[in-house]
Each structure stands twice: as structure tokens, then as C-alpha cells.
Amino acid sequence: MKEVSEFEARLLRIVQCLMHHTTVEQTLALLVKPIRRPRCLSRNCVELVQDMLSKGVTEWLARSGWSNSRFLQDSEVVSGRLWHRHPTPSLKLSFSSNSMELLLWLTSQNFVEPKSHPQITKRDLTLGDRLLLLMTFSVIRATLGGPVLLKQPGFRGHGLIELMFPKDVAVSTSSVEPQLEFWCQRDHAWVLESLQDKLAHQWFRIERDKRRMSDHKDMQKIGELQTRAVDALFDGVQQHDRKDLCVFLLMAGWHLKTTVPSDEWFEQLDVRSLRMADRSAVYQAALAWFSAMNRLGEWNSQAQAVGFYDEDYQASQLWKSQWERFDGDQLCRWSAEIIKRTDPIRAVAADNA
Amino acid sequence: MSRAYRISVSESLRKVVKASDHVSTDIELLEVLPKEQMSALLAAELEGQGFERDGDLLVRQQDGVTISIDPNSGKITVSAELCEEVDLKQDVSGWADEDFGRFGRKRAEEQLRKQAKEGLEQQAQSKEEKLTQQATEQLEGVLRDLQGELDGTVNRVTAQALKQKAAQIGEIKEITEDTENGSMTIVLEV
């Protein structure tokens, strides 16, 4: 049994919440009540935090990365669970003082109305720090503190936060440029690999819920951020030859096509009061995933043209197999049909038919 | 004993209010022939429908709306622009107190002029919104029939391209066109 102070006990309970071991509702009272920050923490507390972070973050990633999957590694296809595909040393996570600073800030401040910012140095953020930021936002985004978190250093422009939670980010803040190249780099791409299921699930939910949205301003903000996030991801994966990291878009589309009736898209969106140019902008934003399918279709056409003697043959074969697995051709046709239906010229003609 | 007195100011504004709206889409042409030839066929068909050359674009004015088409890319832009010169006037009245003398009067007048200018800006804004709505309605009016016209254009261009392609393959023996269901049958001797 290790003894800790009252402040440290609160900090540890908050860490439990961020590691998804307790709910945010159970921890809200601690997050909103400010408490004086001590000059330093005890060794017991630091050791407990280290233990919780190392196990909690690993567990969170493992819950998504446990399945047998195939991804690229140095242009070769490797298969297996996350920890079988990558040697253990390459999966090592380190946490800097930035992580502790975030935890101290969350414990000492009212996270809805903080009196100061956490002293996080963006350029010194380690992979572990960035994952903690992602997990923190994942837990807190639906509370009043979500928009406040996005104003703190390290959260805005995180990349994975915008890619995974575009709806929460878009309605809280404006003109965010997601930085996704970091997550496509050789030493960090395993994180994106492990989050494919989570990303697919999030994007499926967003697109499903967009069908019933009536607020065109929110729709446009969400769609525009989705487009920026996906464009940043596409740039990153092309730079590092890791198009396989975009499979979650195919997964989300396949689930959408098979579970959602396709005859009612944006029926509740009332854009009649807008100029036609503004209506087009709203629909273009709303169709972010559908437009992304065009790009994925182009990649598939390129993959079809790769010969067995070409350098990227393995990569192209992997892409084609994933495309076939999730019926990419049908998804492309379906996307083109939905995009055509929202064409403003056709829409006006159809209204008057 | 102080006395209140009424002050009235009048401001006017003359300006040109502009409003516009536009929408873009693409013509989808099957590449029966190479792209340049398809573009040439499309351009010829559009010129026959009253479109005129303006650089790389083909443009037609219709009911105050401009339709411009790039035959190379197939992009269509339909735009409406309206402008109206407006002469606005805003009268505002208020009260001032004799006790505050000339300075008080000046301050009261400044306040009223500021209110009058704000009123004029609101009027101008309202005019612009109405003009924008008009531009959108003009655009919608033209778009109602435009899709049908474009579909017809695409069908004719495709039919022309098919005939040319067929002539390249062999000798055309017979061409039968059914305008009701939009089908065409070409009999070739190869």
C-alpha cells in the first residue's frame, strides 16, 4: 500500500479516468474543483502515475490493435497482431514532463474555466505525450471542458484528434489545420495501424449522424474539417508510401453502405434560405467522405497498373486486396450516385419535375 | 430650470448595391473518341445552341443569367449578377437638455448621426439581401430547364461521336435513331 496526499489521490483518480478505467461522470467533480498545486509530487505518486500510464495507454491501443491485420513495413506486407508485426522496442512509449504537466493542470484547475494554461512545450512532445493528449480529449470532449481543452497547447493541430473527432473539434473551434504527417512516419505509423478500427467506427458514426443533421452551419464546419484532415492524411501517407493506413475509410464506407438506407441523405438539411453558391459549399462539405472515395478509387486504378517487377508491387497488391475485401468498386459507384443527387443543377430540376 | 428640446438629424446614403450567385457542375461525356475530339464536338453543338466563344469558354446569356461552359474540362458555371443604385434616407430624432449648452447639443447630434448611419447601413444590408434573393431566384429559374437541355446536348454529342467511331471501324450500312427512347442502332460492315 502506497501513501499519497489528497492532491495526489485526486490526480491518480483523474489518470484512471483518462485511461478509460472510470467514466468522466464519476470524475467530473474532481475536474471542476480547483485545488492548490503542490511544489512537487511524492515518489509514490510519480511511480503510480508511471505505472498507470504505461499500462493504461498500452491497453487502450491493444484493445484496438489486437486483431490479425495486414499492413506494410518497409514495402513488405506483414500480418498478425500489432505486437507480432512490430518488434517490441519499436512499440516503446516514453512520456516527458509534458504529460505530468497536463495531469497537474487537470487536477489543480477547474477544467471548464482554467485560470492558466498547462506549460506544455509542443516541440518536446513525445509519442506517449501525444497519445495521452488524444486519450484526454477522447474522454473529455463531450463535457463543457472539451472546447476549453482545444485551446490548450498540444491539442490544437494534434492531427489524430481532428481525424478521430472532427465533429467535436469543428463545432468548438475554427480553422484548425490538422498535422498528420507525424503519424505517418515510420516510427509512429504503428499507432495509426492500431487505431484503424476506432477510426472506422468514428467515421461511420459521423456519416450516419450527418444524414439527420439540420443545421447547415455545423454541417459545413464538420465537413470542411473532415476534408482538411483527410487531405492532410492523404498527403502524409503518400509521402511515406503508407496508403494502407487509409483502410479505415473503406471500412467505414462498407459499414455505412450495408447498414444505412441510401435513399435519404441530408433530407433534414434546409438550405433554401441560402444562395446557390452557399448551398453547393454546404453539400460539398457534407460529402467529405464520399469525395474521399474518389481519391481512393484513383489509388486503386494506379495499383491495377503496377507490374510484379515494380518496386511497389507488394503495396499495390495489399491495397487491391483491401479494396476487394470492402467492395471498393461498389462504394465508389454509390458515392458517385450520392454526389450526383446533391448536384445543385440536378436538385433544382428534380424539385420542379 | 432646465428645458429639453428636440433635435432631428437626417442622413442620406447613395450607393450601388451588388448581389451575385453562382453554381458549378460538370458535363459527363463518355470518351467514345479521344478527349480533344469530344471537346470539339461539344463546342460545335453548344455553338449551335446559341453559345458564343469567349476565349476558351463558350458563353450564353439567358434571362439575366450567364451560362459558361469549358468544352475541354466539361465544367459549367451558371451565374447571376445584379446591381442596383439605391438612394437611402434616414431621419432620427432625439432630445437634448439646455443645461448642457452647446457641447451637450453637439454630443446629442453626434449620437443621433451615428444612429442614423447605422440605420442606413441596415437599410443597405436589407436591400442587398433582397437583391441576393432575386439573383438566386433568377438562377433557379434558368436552372429548371438547363439540366434537360444539357442532357439533350450530351446525347447528341455522344451520338455524333458514336457515328464517327463507327465510320472508323467499318462501312456504315444503316443508322436508326429512336428519339422517343433515345436509342440508336448502327449497322456496320467490317
Chai-1 contact restraints between the chains, C-beta under 6 A:
chainA,res_idxA,chainB,res_idxB,connection_type,confidence,min_distance_angstrom,max_distance_angstrom,comment,restraint_id
A,R275,B,D21,contact,1.0,0.0,6.0,A-B,restraint_1
A,R275,B,T136,contact,1.0,0.0,6.0,A-B,restraint_2
A,M276,B,D21,contact,1.0,0.0,6.0,A-B,restraint_3
A,M276,B,V23,contact,1.0,0.0,6.0,A-B,restraint_4
A,M276,B,T136,contact,1.0,0.0,6.0,A-B,restraint_5
A,M276,B,L139,contact,1.0,0.0,6.0,A-B,restraint_6
A,A277,B,D21,contact,1.0,0.0,6.0,A-B,restraint_7
A,A277,B,H22,contact,1.0,0.0,6.0,A-B,restraint_8
A,S280,B,V23,contact,1.0,0.0,6.0,A-B,restraint_9
A,D343,B,T25,contact,1.0,0.0,6.0,A-B,restraint_10
A,P344,B,V23,contact,1.0,0.0,6.0,A-B,restraint_11
A,I345,B,T25,contact,1.0,0.0,6.0,A-B,restraint_12
A,I345,B,L143,contact,1.0,0.0,6.0,A-B,restraint_13
A,I345,B,Q147,contact,1.0,0.0,6.0,A-B,restraint_14
A,R346,B,Q147,contact,1.0,0.0,6.0,A-B,restraint_15
A,V348,B,E140,contact,1.0,0.0,6.0,A-B,restraint_16
A,V348,B,L143,contact,1.0,0.0,6.0,A-B,restraint_17
A,A349,B,Q147,contact,1.0,0.0,6.0,A-B,restraint_18
A,N352,B,R144,contact,1.0,0.0,6.0,A-B,restraint_19
